[in-house]
Amino acid sequence: MSGHEDIASRRRFLKLAAGTAAAAVMVSGLPRVARADDLPHVSEADPTAKALGYVEDASTSKDPKRKPGDTCVNCQFYTGAPSGYGPCQLFPGKSVSAKGWCISHTAKQA
């Protein structure tokens, strides 16, 4: 092998190693996307939940601000599935019941 071939081979190796290292850093640096199933459920005893009058079942709310049919599932802050539990922007890192309600309920715009 000549000196020129050694240099070209070394360059190829270094480019490949640098590309692999950069890809590994990018992949490991990506944030993990949390699924609703991974999030803890908001308890009605949670201080934020108490402040917002959150209830897991909207039909049990005694708040006069609640209109019939208002639930988390039709609120603009709720991003979960139509049943079960899902993320709510008002409770970062936690999930709320799709059947729930709180005083911050704001109907989704069509």
N, C-alpha and C positions, 0 to 999 in steps of 0.2 A: 504494500500500500504506500502510495507516495504521500508526501507532506500535504499536498493540495487536497487529496481525497480525505485525509484525516481531518483537515480543517472543515471541509464541507460536511462530513459526517458529524463532527462535534457541533456545528451550527444547527443541523437538523435536530440533533438531540436536545440542544438548549431551547430551541423554539418549541419543540414538543413538550418539554418539561415546563416551560413558562406558560404555555397555553393550558396545560393540565392543571397547574397550580392556580391560575387565574379562574378557571372554571370551577375548581373545588371551592375557592373562596366565595365565589358568587352563589353557588348552590347552598353552601352552609350558612351564608349570610342572609338568605331569604327568610322572611318572617313565616312562621307556621300559621296557617289559617285555622282558627278555632272553629269547630263545628258546634252547633247548638247543643248537641248531645254531650259535649265536653264541658259546657258551662254549668256552673251551679245555679239552681233555681233560686229566685228571689223569694225570701220569706216575708210574710206580712209583718213580721216582727223586726225586719231590717229597718234601720233608722230612716233611710231614704224612702223606703216603701211607706212607712208611717207618715212621713212628711207629705207624700204625694197621695195618700189615701188609697194605696194599691190594695186590691183584693184579687185573689186567684179566680174567683167566680163572680163576674160582673153582676149577676142576678142577685147576689147577696149584698151589694152596696146599698147603703142607706143615704148616700150623698145626693142631695137634690140636683146637683149639676149633671149627674149622669142621665143621659137620654136613653130611651129604649133602643136596643140594638147596638149601643156603643160597647165595643170590646177591643182588646188589644189587637186582634187580627185585622180590624179595619182602621187602625191608627197609623199615622204616617211615621211614627217612631219605631214601630214593630217591623222587623224584617224576617220573621220566621215563617214557618209553614202554617197553613190554615187550621191545623189542630196540633195539640201537644204543647210544647214549649219552644220559644225562639228568642233571639236577641232583641233587645230594646235599647235604643240610643240613650234613654234616660237612666239605664242601669248598666253601665259599661262592665263587661266581663261577666255578666250574669244573664240568665234567661227568664222570661216571664211566661205565664200561661196565655195561650191564645184566647182563652175565655175570660181573661182578667180585664181589669180596668183601673185607671187612676185619674186624678183630676187634671192631668196634663194631656188627656186624650184629645187628639186633633185628627179629624177625619182625613183619610187619604184623598188626594185630588185625583180624579179620573184621567 
